[in-house]
Amino acid sequence: EAGVTQFPSHSVIEKGQTVTLRCDPISGHDNLYWYRRVMGKEIKFLLHFVKESKQDESGMPNNRFLAERTGGTYSTLKVQPAELEDSGVYFCASSSTGYEQYFGPGTRLTVT
Amino acid sequence: KQEVTQIPAALSVPEGENLVLNCSFTDSAIYNLQWFRQDPGKGLTSLLLIQSSQREQTSGRLNASLDKSSGRSTLYIAASQPGDSATYLCAVRGGGFGNEKLTFGTGTRLTIIP
């Protein structure tokens, strides 16, 4: 069974540009989560999807971040426009029951 | 607001020694606690998950304990090996319906010296 996959593995963009990160959860997992780690700090929660609905988006930092999960399968996280402080590693996780979360390898975002 | 602390931030021990990693959290109303390992440039690998009603979980050379009332968990690694070198993260899931977000500590970077 394939694990959680994320694309791209690394993205370098200039301040003001737009970037879209993609996450493919484990097949059949209704729960999908986004987290990020910035500037050597702890990993922080961004939001939680149940199928295509946003269950909890309390961690989204501001309206420059837009997450979608059309059809309840893969999810995208768009940052528009990107700022320097958005640099970090963005992790996606999925879960079938919400009991245990399985993480992907992360996308390293560098904003210059 | 839940806060998770892991001490020490870094630890180096000779191969073969047993060691303990510590995790503390401020709000005891948790649903479960997970220990993860992260290798450089890689994702998070779940090691052990302890439900709030449990006291410990074991997997191979790893044993995790939970004392919810005091807000503490430990990860015990027996007979350490160089392959155990990694960053170990502790994360708690809060209680309450629909609250599935994990709150992470900053991790302990473990180096096993051959």
gemmi code that builds the backbone of each chain (N, CA, C; Angstrom):
import gemmi

chains = {
    "A": [
        ("GLU", (0.858, -1.198, 0.000), (0.000, 0.000, 0.000), (0.885, 1.236, 0.000)),
        ("ALA", (0.609, 2.152, -0.938), (1.410, 3.362, -1.030), (1.119, 4.251, 0.171)),
        ("GLY", (2.147, 4.967, 0.592), (1.975, 5.902, 1.691), (1.491, 7.243, 1.181)),
        ("VAL", (1.535, 8.230, 2.059), (1.177, 9.594, 1.694), (2.276, 10.159, 0.803)),
        ("THR", (1.880, 10.735, -0.316), (2.859, 11.320, -1.213), (2.623, 12.814, -1.351)),
        ("GLN", (3.712, 13.555, -1.543), (3.632, 14.995, -1.678), (4.477, 15.441, -2.864)),
        ("PHE", (3.984, 16.472, -3.520), (4.673, 16.989, -4.690), (4.577, 18.506, -4.719)),
        ("PRO", (5.634, 19.251, -5.041), (6.985, 18.733, -5.274), (7.694, 18.450, -3.957)),
        ("SER", (8.876, 17.889, -4.032), (9.652, 17.656, -2.815), (10.323, 18.946, -2.363)),
        ("HIS", (10.620, 19.811, -3.323), (11.272, 21.075, -3.013), (10.832, 22.116, -4.036)),
        ("SER", (10.513, 23.310, -3.555), (10.120, 24.398, -4.432), (10.818, 25.675, -4.001)),
        ("VAL", (11.407, 26.359, -4.973), (12.055, 27.639, -4.709), (11.345, 28.689, -5.542)),
        ("ILE", (10.784, 29.699, -4.887), (10.065, 30.752, -5.598), (10.482, 32.100, -5.052)),
        ("GLU", (10.159, 33.136, -5.805), (10.459, 34.478, -5.338), (9.273, 35.049, -4.580)),
        ("LYS", (9.573, 35.938, -3.685), (8.527, 36.628, -2.934), (7.516, 37.226, -3.904)),
        ("GLY", (6.228, 37.046, -3.601), (5.176, 37.578, -4.441), (4.620, 36.585, -5.449)),
        ("GLN", (5.359, 35.502, -5.678), (4.870, 34.495, -6.607), (3.876, 33.558, -5.920)),
        ("THR", (3.295, 32.697, -6.729), (2.311, 31.733, -6.246), (2.902, 30.330, -6.312)),
        ("VAL", (2.600, 29.532, -5.304), (3.039, 28.139, -5.307), (1.874, 27.254, -4.886)),
        ("THR", (1.782, 26.100, -5.511), (0.751, 25.138, -5.160), (1.405, 23.822, -4.786)),
        ("LEU", (1.096, 23.365, -3.587), (1.619, 22.101, -3.085), (0.512, 21.058, -3.189)),
        ("ARG", (0.915, 19.830, -3.476), (-0.081, 18.775, -3.619), (0.192, 17.638, -2.654)),
        ("CYS", (-0.880, 17.048, -2.162), (-0.790, 15.895, -1.258), (-1.749, 14.816, -1.730)),
        ("ASP", (-1.250, 13.612, -1.881), (-2.096, 12.452, -2.157), (-2.112, 11.567, -0.909)),
        ("PRO", (-3.266, 11.424, -0.275), (-3.322, 10.625, 0.961), (-3.275, 9.130, 0.648)),
        ("ILE", (-3.181, 8.353, 1.674), (-3.298, 6.902, 1.519), (-4.706, 6.607, 1.003)),
        ("SER", (-4.787, 5.720, 0.035), (-6.074, 5.415, -0.576), (-7.108, 5.010, 0.466)),
        ("GLY", (-8.276, 5.631, 0.390), (-9.355, 5.293, 1.306), (-9.384, 6.109, 2.582)),
        ("HIS", (-8.372, 6.938, 2.797), (-8.337, 7.765, 4.005), (-9.180, 9.021, 3.796)),
        ("ASP", (-10.235, 9.164, 4.618), (-11.105, 10.321, 4.491), (-10.510, 11.569, 5.140)),
        ("ASN", (-9.658, 11.358, 6.155), (-9.088, 12.488, 6.891), (-7.743, 12.887, 6.291)),
        ("LEU", (-7.591, 14.183, 6.053), (-6.347, 14.705, 5.504), (-5.981, 15.966, 6.272)),
        ("TYR", (-4.719, 16.062, 6.639), (-4.244, 17.163, 7.473), (-3.044, 17.823, 6.806)),
        ("TRP", (-2.947, 19.137, 7.009), (-1.751, 19.883, 6.597), (-1.089, 20.457, 7.847)),
        ("TYR", (0.235, 20.348, 7.872), (1.058, 20.919, 8.936), (2.230, 21.634, 8.274)),
        ("ARG", (2.924, 22.484, 9.030), (4.157, 23.057, 8.523), (5.119, 23.320, 9.665)),
        ("ARG", (6.402, 23.311, 9.279), (7.466, 23.676, 10.210), (8.228, 24.820, 9.570)),
        ("VAL", (8.283, 25.963, 10.270), (9.003, 27.117, 9.760), (10.149, 27.469, 10.684)),
        ("MET", (11.234, 27.940, 10.109), (12.370, 28.528, 10.829), (12.832, 27.701, 12.030)),
        ("GLY", (12.908, 26.378, 11.897), (13.422, 25.547, 12.973), (12.508, 25.438, 14.169)),
        ("LYS", (11.284, 25.900, 14.040), (10.339, 25.791, 15.147), (9.595, 24.466, 15.073)),
        ("GLU", (8.680, 24.258, 15.988), (7.963, 23.000, 16.009), (6.977, 22.917, 14.850)),
        ("ILE", (6.610, 21.712, 14.494), (5.616, 21.470, 13.461), (4.269, 21.950, 13.982)),
        ("LYS", (3.559, 22.727, 13.155), (2.276, 23.275, 13.577), (1.168, 22.889, 12.620)),
        ("PHE", (0.032, 22.640, 13.182), (-1.174, 22.267, 12.455), (-1.689, 23.434, 11.628)),
        ("LEU", (-2.136, 23.131, 10.404), (-2.766, 24.138, 9.565), (-4.263, 23.886, 9.427)),
        ("LEU", (-4.625, 22.708, 8.871), (-6.040, 22.403, 8.762), (-6.296, 20.929, 8.566)),
        ("HIS", (-7.570, 20.572, 8.674), (-8.020, 19.188, 8.637), (-9.235, 19.086, 7.726)),
        ("PHE", (-9.140, 18.181, 6.744), (-10.266, 17.862, 5.878), (-10.884, 16.525, 6.298)),
        ("VAL", (-12.205, 16.451, 6.239), (-12.885, 15.168, 6.241), (-13.567, 15.070, 4.888)),
        ("LYS", (-13.090, 14.138, 4.105), (-13.464, 14.077, 2.682), (-13.193, 15.445, 2.066)),
        ("GLU", (-14.182, 16.085, 1.466), (-13.893, 17.373, 0.831), (-14.209, 18.570, 1.719)),
        ("SER", (-14.673, 18.317, 2.943), (-15.073, 19.403, 3.835), (-13.968, 19.770, 4.818)),
        ("LYS", (-13.844, 21.053, 5.079), (-12.873, 21.534, 6.073), (-13.459, 21.354, 7.468)),
        ("GLN", (-12.872, 20.452, 8.229), (-13.336, 20.179, 9.586), (-12.785, 21.202, 10.582)),
        ("ASP", (-11.528, 21.583, 10.355), (-10.855, 22.485, 11.287), (-9.790, 23.234, 10.502)),
        ("GLU", (-9.937, 24.546, 10.383), (-8.919, 25.338, 9.697), (-8.343, 26.403, 10.622)),
        ("SER", (-8.329, 26.096, 11.903), (-7.905, 27.066, 12.902), (-6.424, 27.423, 12.830)),
        ("GLY", (-5.632, 26.600, 12.159), (-4.201, 26.863, 12.087), (-3.748, 27.615, 10.848)),
        ("MET", (-4.656, 27.909, 9.956), (-4.276, 28.633, 8.731), (-3.826, 30.038, 9.122)),
        ("PRO", (-2.638, 30.440, 8.704), (-2.062, 31.698, 9.215), (-2.744, 32.953, 8.702)),
        ("ASN", (-3.196, 32.955, 7.472), (-3.835, 34.149, 6.909), (-4.495, 33.785, 5.588)),
        ("ASN", (-5.119, 34.771, 4.966), (-5.888, 34.481, 3.749), (-5.023, 34.340, 2.497)),
        ("ARG", (-3.710, 34.343, 2.658), (-2.847, 34.038, 1.506), (-2.764, 32.539, 1.263)),
        ("PHE", (-3.260, 31.771, 2.207), (-3.223, 30.308, 2.116), (-4.617, 29.789, 1.779)),
        ("LEU", (-4.683, 28.951, 0.741), (-5.957, 28.367, 0.340), (-5.775, 26.872, 0.147)),
        ("ALA", (-6.537, 26.106, 0.891), (-6.474, 24.653, 0.776), (-7.767, 24.140, 0.164)),
        ("GLU", (-7.623, 23.148, -0.716), (-8.776, 22.537, -1.345), (-8.614, 21.032, -1.391)),
        ("ARG", (-9.745, 20.364, -1.439), (-9.733, 18.908, -1.576), (-10.977, 18.505, -2.362)),
        ("THR", (-10.952, 18.825, -3.615), (-12.066, 18.536, -4.498), (-12.220, 17.030, -4.684)),
        ("GLY", (-13.440, 16.533, -4.512), (-13.686, 15.111, -4.707), (-13.228, 14.249, -3.562)),
        ("GLY", (-12.688, 14.855, -2.549), (-12.284, 14.099, -1.370), (-11.098, 13.188, -1.558)),
        ("THR", (-10.309, 13.423, -2.607), (-9.112, 12.594, -2.804), (-7.871, 13.389, -2.468)),
        ("TYR", (-7.152, 13.871, -3.487), (-5.938, 14.633, -3.212), (-6.302, 16.038, -2.755)),
        ("SER", (-5.315, 16.698, -2.165), (-5.506, 18.063, -1.687), (-4.395, 18.953, -2.235)),
        ("THR", (-4.735, 20.223, -2.395), (-3.733, 21.217, -2.765), (-3.715, 22.330, -1.731)),
        ("LEU", (-2.549, 22.888, -1.541), (-2.367, 24.046, -0.663), (-1.670, 25.115, -1.484)),
        ("LYS", (-2.391, 26.202, -1.709), (-1.862, 27.287, -2.529), (-1.453, 28.449, -1.631)),
        ("VAL", (-0.302, 29.009, -1.920), (0.167, 30.186, -1.198), (0.291, 31.306, -2.228)),
        ("GLN", (-0.495, 32.378, -2.016), (-0.554, 33.453, -3.000), (-0.890, 34.784, -2.337)),
        ("PRO", (-0.021, 35.767, -2.393), (1.368, 35.712, -2.832), (2.277, 35.221, -1.706)),
        ("ALA", (3.341, 34.544, -2.064), (4.247, 34.004, -1.057), (5.095, 35.099, -0.431)),
        ("GLU", (5.338, 34.974, 0.876), (6.185, 35.891, 1.617), (7.388, 35.114, 2.155)),
        ("LEU", (8.418, 35.833, 2.554), (9.646, 35.185, 3.037), (9.361, 34.261, 4.226)),
        ("GLU", (8.449, 34.697, 5.107), (8.172, 33.918, 6.317), (7.405, 32.628, 6.049)),
        ("ASP", (7.008, 32.418, 4.784), (6.308, 31.177, 4.442), (7.295, 30.027, 4.192)),
        ("SER", (8.568, 30.340, 4.134), (9.577, 29.295, 3.919), (9.521, 28.276, 5.053)),
        ("GLY", (9.647, 27.019, 4.666), (9.620, 25.962, 5.663), (9.293, 24.638, 5.000)),
        ("VAL", (8.959, 23.676, 5.805), (8.576, 22.361, 5.294), (7.091, 22.153, 5.570)),
        ("TYR", (6.358, 21.803, 4.529), (4.923, 21.588, 4.620), (4.657, 20.090, 4.564)),
        ("PHE", (4.036, 19.589, 5.619), (3.736, 18.168, 5.715), (2.239, 17.922, 5.538)),
        ("CYS", (1.957, 16.813, 4.927), (0.592, 16.339, 4.807), (0.492, 15.004, 5.535)),
        ("ALA", (-0.645, 14.749, 6.142), (-0.882, 13.477, 6.816), (-2.290, 13.005, 6.493)),
        ("SER", (-2.506, 11.719, 6.587), (-3.859, 11.202, 6.389), (-4.171, 10.141, 7.424)),
        ("SER", (-5.465, 9.883, 7.573), (-5.918, 8.919, 8.565), (-7.263, 8.367, 8.123)),
        ("SER", (-7.487, 7.098, 8.424), (-8.787, 6.528, 8.055), (-9.827, 6.831, 9.127)),
        ("THR", (-9.442, 6.734, 10.376), (-10.405, 6.902, 11.462), (-10.162, 8.144, 12.301)),
        ("GLY", (-9.037, 8.818, 12.055), (-8.661, 9.941, 12.899), (-7.869, 9.508, 14.110)),
        ("TYR", (-7.652, 8.204, 14.233), (-6.953, 7.674, 15.398), (-5.449, 7.886, 15.290)),
        ("GLU", (-4.859, 7.456, 14.186), (-3.417, 7.595, 13.980), (-3.181, 8.261, 12.637)),
        ("GLN", (-2.280, 9.246, 12.622), (-1.999, 9.990, 11.406), (-0.700, 9.495, 10.788)),
        ("TYR", (-0.731, 9.367, 9.466), (0.427, 8.908, 8.706), (0.920, 10.064, 7.847)),
        ("PHE", (2.198, 10.356, 7.987), (2.743, 11.553, 7.369), (3.461, 11.270, 6.059)),
        ("GLY", (3.415, 12.261, 5.174), (4.198, 12.226, 3.952), (5.582, 12.772, 4.180)),
        ("PRO", (6.409, 12.787, 3.128), (7.807, 13.210, 3.258), (7.985, 14.716, 3.358)),
        ("GLY", (6.923, 15.475, 3.058), (7.016, 16.930, 3.156), (7.454, 17.588, 1.861)),
        ("THR", (7.098, 18.857, 1.742), (7.568, 19.724, 0.652), (8.338, 20.862, 1.290)),
        ("ARG", (9.588, 20.994, 0.873), (10.405, 22.106, 1.387), (10.175, 23.308, 0.495)),
        ("LEU", (9.635, 24.382, 1.064), (9.362, 25.614, 0.325), (10.375, 26.670, 0.724)),
        ("THR", (11.042, 27.219, -0.275), (11.985, 28.303, -0.048), (11.507, 29.523, -0.817)),
        ("VAL", (11.261, 30.602, -0.092), (10.840, 31.862, -0.709), (11.998, 32.834, -0.612)),
        ("THR", (12.462, 33.341, -1.769), (13.641, 34.219, -1.786), (13.262, 35.660, -2.119)),
    ],
    "B": [
        ("LYS", (-4.216, 26.680, 25.921), (-3.487, 26.289, 24.714), (-2.441, 25.239, 25.075)),
        ("GLN", (-2.466, 24.141, 24.349), (-1.537, 23.043, 24.624), (-0.120, 23.406, 24.203)),
        ("GLU", (0.852, 23.129, 25.068), (2.254, 23.300, 24.731), (2.999, 22.012, 25.048)),
        ("VAL", (3.872, 21.621, 24.141), (4.621, 20.382, 24.288), (6.108, 20.715, 24.309)),
        ("THR", (6.803, 20.175, 25.300), (8.223, 20.448, 25.466), (9.009, 19.153, 25.461)),
        ("GLN", (10.129, 19.166, 24.760), (11.002, 17.996, 24.749), (12.402, 18.415, 25.195)),
        ("ILE", (12.866, 17.710, 26.195), (14.196, 17.986, 26.740), (14.944, 16.665, 26.883)),
        ("PRO", (16.249, 16.585, 26.461), (17.034, 17.683, 25.920), (16.760, 17.905, 24.438)),
        ("ALA", (17.277, 18.983, 23.882), (17.127, 19.239, 22.451), (18.026, 18.329, 21.644)),
        ("ALA", (19.149, 17.929, 22.241), (20.084, 17.031, 21.558), (20.717, 16.111, 22.585)),
        ("LEU", (21.035, 14.898, 22.132), (21.577, 13.890, 23.040), (22.519, 12.975, 22.247)),
        ("SER", (23.709, 12.744, 22.786), (24.665, 11.814, 22.168), (25.018, 10.737, 23.183)),
        ("VAL", (24.912, 9.486, 22.773), (25.228, 8.376, 23.674), (25.998, 7.314, 22.907)),
        ("PRO", (26.846, 6.563, 23.595), (27.578, 5.472, 22.931), (26.637, 4.339, 22.564)),
        ("GLU", (26.977, 3.661, 21.506), (26.206, 2.510, 21.050), (26.077, 1.478, 22.168)),
        ("GLY", (24.901, 0.895, 22.256), (24.665, -0.161, 23.239), (24.007, 0.324, 24.523)),
        ("GLU", (24.054, 1.623, 24.751), (23.446, 2.139, 25.982), (21.927, 2.234, 25.847)),
        ("ASN", (21.274, 2.155, 26.998), (19.842, 2.419, 27.054), (19.656, 3.910, 27.288)),
        ("LEU", (18.570, 4.469, 26.761), (18.376, 5.905, 26.931), (16.890, 6.225, 27.037)),
        ("VAL", (16.632, 7.411, 27.581), (15.265, 7.879, 27.774), (15.112, 9.283, 27.202)),
        ("LEU", (14.079, 9.466, 26.397), (13.727, 10.785, 25.881), (12.468, 11.247, 26.592)),
        ("ASN", (12.415, 12.536, 26.884), (11.317, 13.069, 27.674), (10.411, 14.008, 26.885)),
        ("CYS", (9.157, 13.977, 27.233), (8.157, 14.844, 26.612), (7.195, 15.284, 27.703)),
        ("SER", (6.912, 16.572, 27.761), (5.922, 17.054, 28.723), (4.909, 17.927, 28.005)),
        ("PHE", (3.688, 17.940, 28.513), (2.623, 18.732, 27.894), (1.818, 19.419, 28.989)),
        ("THR", (1.241, 20.563, 28.648), (0.634, 21.414, 29.678), (-0.828, 21.092, 29.962)),
        ("ASP", (-1.551, 20.585, 28.986), (-2.975, 20.290, 29.163), (-3.166, 18.778, 29.189)),
        ("SER", (-3.603, 18.245, 30.307), (-3.710, 16.794, 30.455), (-4.933, 16.201, 29.762)),
        ("ALA", (-5.799, 17.054, 29.231), (-7.000, 16.563, 28.538), (-6.647, 16.169, 27.106)),
        ("ILE", (-5.905, 15.072, 26.982), (-5.481, 14.622, 25.661), (-6.236, 13.370, 25.263)),
        ("TYR", (-6.281, 13.128, 23.968), (-6.910, 11.912, 23.433), (-5.867, 10.811, 23.273)),
        ("ASN", (-4.714, 11.177, 22.702), (-3.604, 10.236, 22.601), (-2.301, 10.973, 22.427)),
        ("LEU", (-1.218, 10.235, 22.465), (0.123, 10.793, 22.292), (0.893, 9.897, 21.344)),
        ("GLN", (1.566, 10.506, 20.368), (2.360, 9.747, 19.406), (3.823, 10.148, 19.497)),
        ("TRP", (4.687, 9.160, 19.359), (6.114, 9.392, 19.178), (6.458, 9.110, 17.722)),
        ("PHE", (7.208, 10.056, 17.131), (7.632, 9.927, 15.752), (9.153, 9.976, 15.697)),
        ("ARG", (9.669, 9.458, 14.601), (11.088, 9.663, 14.317), (11.182, 10.331, 12.957)),
        ("GLN", (12.151, 11.244, 12.822), (12.370, 11.906, 11.552), (13.844, 11.827, 11.206)),
        ("ASP", (14.134, 11.254, 10.058), (15.493, 11.227, 9.554), (15.712, 12.463, 8.687)),
        ("PRO", (16.952, 12.945, 8.570), (17.224, 14.180, 7.824), (16.621, 14.162, 6.424)),
        ("GLY", (15.844, 15.179, 6.102), (15.263, 15.296, 4.772), (14.108, 14.346, 4.505)),
        ("LYS", (13.682, 13.640, 5.520), (12.606, 12.663, 5.337), (11.352, 13.101, 6.088)),
        ("GLY", (10.291, 12.321, 5.887), (9.056, 12.593, 6.588), (9.067, 12.027, 8.001)),
        ("LEU", (7.908, 11.993, 8.606), (7.771, 11.495, 9.969), (7.318, 10.038, 9.949)),
        ("THR", (7.984, 9.224, 10.721), (7.608, 7.824, 10.862), (7.023, 7.618, 12.250)),
        ("SER", (5.797, 7.136, 12.313), (5.175, 6.893, 13.610), (5.818, 5.693, 14.281)),
        ("LEU", (6.214, 5.865, 15.528), (6.848, 4.784, 16.280), (5.865, 4.103, 17.219)),
        ("LEU", (5.217, 4.903, 18.033), (4.298, 4.367, 19.022), (3.177, 5.370, 19.246)),
        ("LEU", (1.995, 4.860, 19.503), (0.841, 5.692, 19.854), (0.263, 5.159, 21.147)),
        ("ILE", (0.050, 6.061, 22.099), (-0.520, 5.664, 23.389), (-1.856, 6.377, 23.563)),
        ("GLN", (-2.890, 5.623, 23.795), (-4.189, 6.212, 24.100), (-4.146, 6.839, 25.499)),
        ("SER", (-5.012, 7.797, 25.743), (-5.004, 8.496, 27.034), (-5.299, 7.551, 28.200)),
        ("SER", (-5.984, 6.453, 27.910), (-6.327, 5.501, 28.964), (-5.213, 4.479, 29.224)),
        ("GLN", (-4.174, 4.490, 28.391), (-3.089, 3.523, 28.523), (-1.919, 4.121, 29.299)),
        ("ARG", (-1.087, 3.233, 29.840), (0.090, 3.674, 30.591), (1.364, 3.507, 29.766)),
        ("GLU", (1.369, 2.494, 28.884), (2.573, 2.301, 28.079), (2.271, 1.479, 26.840)),
        ("GLN", (3.209, 1.574, 25.875), (3.161, 0.797, 24.653), (4.583, 0.364, 24.337)),
        ("THR", (4.695, -0.820, 23.778), (6.018, -1.357, 23.459), (6.052, -1.825, 22.018)),
        ("SER", (7.201, -1.581, 21.378), (7.441, -2.101, 20.040), (8.926, -2.378, 19.920)),
        ("GLY", (9.265, -3.664, 19.944), (10.674, -4.041, 19.836), (11.493, -3.470, 20.969)),
        ("ARG", (12.523, -2.688, 20.617), (13.400, -2.095, 21.635), (12.850, -0.780, 22.183)),
        ("LEU", (11.686, -0.381, 21.732), (11.103, 0.887, 22.163), (9.976, 0.656, 23.147)),
        ("ASN", (9.951, 1.523, 24.170), (8.853, 1.491, 25.133), (8.475, 2.924, 25.447)),
        ("ALA", (7.209, 3.248, 25.266), (6.735, 4.587, 25.580), (5.779, 4.505, 26.761)),
        ("SER", (5.934, 5.430, 27.683), (5.049, 5.489, 28.833), (4.301, 6.811, 28.829)),
        ("LEU", (3.159, 6.818, 29.506), (2.344, 8.024, 29.584), (1.819, 8.189, 30.997)),
        ("ASP", (2.062, 9.364, 31.572), (1.464, 9.749, 32.839), (0.654, 11.005, 32.558)),
        ("LYS", (-0.620, 10.791, 32.242), (-1.451, 11.896, 31.794), (-1.641, 12.950, 32.881)),
        ("SER", (-1.806, 12.503, 34.090), (-2.100, 13.440, 35.173), (-0.954, 14.420, 35.416)),
        ("SER", (0.271, 13.950, 35.205), (1.421, 14.836, 35.396), (1.883, 15.458, 34.086)),
        ("GLY", (1.240, 15.103, 32.984), (1.588, 15.686, 31.690), (2.949, 15.267, 31.193)),
        ("ARG", (3.264, 13.974, 31.322), (4.594, 13.508, 30.907), (4.528, 12.190, 30.146)),
        ("SER", (5.459, 12.073, 29.206), (5.660, 10.818, 28.496), (7.155, 10.613, 28.325)),
        ("THR", (7.560, 9.360, 28.325), (8.956, 9.039, 28.055), (9.032, 7.987, 26.956)),
        ("LEU", (10.090, 8.067, 26.186), (10.396, 7.056, 25.182), (11.710, 6.411, 25.581)),
        ("TYR", (11.658, 5.142, 25.872), (12.819, 4.380, 26.299), (13.317, 3.570, 25.118)),
        ("ILE", (14.606, 3.710, 24.813), (15.221, 2.942, 23.742), (16.276, 2.033, 24.364)),
        ("ALA", (16.121, 0.760, 24.185), (17.051, -0.207, 24.759), (18.152, -0.560, 23.761)),
        ("ALA", (19.330, -0.803, 24.281), (20.457, -1.282, 23.472), (20.597, -0.475, 22.191)),
        ("SER", (20.863, 0.810, 22.335), (20.858, 1.725, 21.193), (21.843, 1.299, 20.101)),
        ("GLN", (21.469, 1.624, 18.862), (22.269, 1.290, 17.682), (22.486, 2.552, 16.845)),
        ("PRO", (23.538, 2.594, 16.045), (23.756, 3.779, 15.207), (22.558, 4.123, 14.326)),
        ("GLY", (21.809, 3.118, 13.899), (20.617, 3.356, 13.086), (19.499, 4.055, 13.829)),
        ("ASP", (19.633, 4.187, 15.137), (18.625, 4.914, 15.922), (18.843, 6.421, 15.851)),
        ("SER", (19.958, 6.840, 15.295), (20.238, 8.267, 15.187), (19.187, 8.936, 14.308)),
        ("ALA", (18.525, 9.932, 14.869), (17.426, 10.624, 14.183), (16.908, 11.687, 15.141)),
        ("THR", (15.921, 12.453, 14.677), (15.212, 13.374, 15.568), (13.915, 12.705, 15.991)),
        ("TYR", (13.666, 12.712, 17.285), (12.472, 12.083, 17.845), (11.495, 13.170, 18.284)),
        ("LEU", (10.271, 13.041, 17.798), (9.244, 14.043, 18.061), (8.102, 13.428, 18.845)),
        ("CYS", (7.595, 14.215, 19.760), (6.432, 13.839, 20.547), (5.273, 14.726, 20.104)),
        ("ALA", (4.079, 14.157, 19.957), (2.920, 14.948, 19.550), (1.697, 14.481, 20.322)),
        ("VAL", (0.893, 15.420, 20.778), (-0.330, 15.069, 21.504), (-1.541, 15.508, 20.693)),
        ("ARG", (-2.562, 14.681, 20.762), (-3.843, 15.035, 20.158), (-4.781, 15.440, 21.283)),
        ("GLY", (-5.399, 16.581, 21.126), (-6.270, 17.089, 22.167), (-7.565, 16.305, 22.273)),
        ("GLY", (-8.244, 16.473, 23.394), (-9.535, 15.835, 23.579), (-10.628, 16.644, 22.898)),
        ("GLY", (-11.816, 16.140, 22.938), (-12.926, 16.874, 22.342), (-13.276, 16.363, 20.972)),
        ("PHE", (-14.555, 16.316, 20.694), (-15.026, 15.818, 19.410), (-14.557, 16.724, 18.282)),
        ("GLY", (-14.061, 16.115, 17.237), (-13.628, 16.862, 16.068), (-12.270, 17.495, 16.179)),
        ("ASN", (-11.660, 17.430, 17.371), (-10.337, 18.021, 17.554), (-9.294, 16.958, 17.291)),
        ("GLU", (-8.775, 16.921, 16.076), (-7.823, 15.888, 15.722), (-6.429, 16.433, 15.471)),
        ("LYS", (-6.231, 17.724, 15.679), (-4.924, 18.278, 15.390), (-3.899, 17.808, 16.400)),
        ("LEU", (-2.693, 17.585, 15.905), (-1.581, 17.201, 16.749), (-0.778, 18.442, 17.116)),
        ("THR", (-0.372, 18.507, 18.384), (0.532, 19.558, 18.839), (1.893, 18.918, 19.082)),
        ("PHE", (2.900, 19.429, 18.409), (4.229, 18.824, 18.442), (5.181, 19.542, 19.382)),
        ("GLY", (6.131, 18.783, 19.901), (7.292, 19.372, 20.547), (8.339, 19.684, 19.490)),
        ("THR", (9.431, 20.317, 19.909), (10.488, 20.688, 18.963), (11.448, 19.539, 18.680)),
        ("GLY", (11.324, 18.463, 19.428), (12.120, 17.284, 19.115), (13.410, 17.165, 19.888)),
        ("THR", (13.913, 15.943, 19.945), (15.239, 15.650, 20.502), (16.068, 15.010, 19.401)),
        ("ARG", (17.210, 15.626, 19.092), (18.108, 15.073, 18.073), (19.047, 14.092, 18.731)),
        ("LEU", (18.888, 12.819, 18.374), (19.648, 11.743, 19.010), (20.770, 11.277, 18.100)),
        ("THR", (21.963, 11.191, 18.656), (23.121, 10.666, 17.931), (23.683, 9.500, 18.718)),
        ("ILE", (23.774, 8.343, 18.058), (24.368, 7.169, 18.680), (25.786, 7.025, 18.148)),
        ("ILE", (26.726, 7.032, 19.047), (28.146, 7.005, 18.679), (28.635, 5.561, 18.581)),
        ("PRO", (29.106, 5.152, 17.399), (29.556, 3.751, 17.243), (30.764, 3.435, 18.116)),
    ],
}
model = gemmi.Model(1)
for chain_id, residues in chains.items():
    chain = gemmi.Chain(chain_id)
    for i, (resn, *xyz) in enumerate(residues, 1):
        res = gemmi.Residue()
        res.name, res.seqid = resn, gemmi.SeqId(i, " ")
        for name, pos in zip(("N", "CA", "C"), xyz):
            atom = gemmi.Atom()
            atom.name, atom.element = name, gemmi.Element(name[0])
            atom.pos, atom.b_iso = gemmi.Position(*pos), 0.0
            res.add_atom(atom)
        chain.add_residue(res)
    model.add_chain(chain)
structure = gemmi.Structure()
structure.add_model(model)
structure.setup_entities()
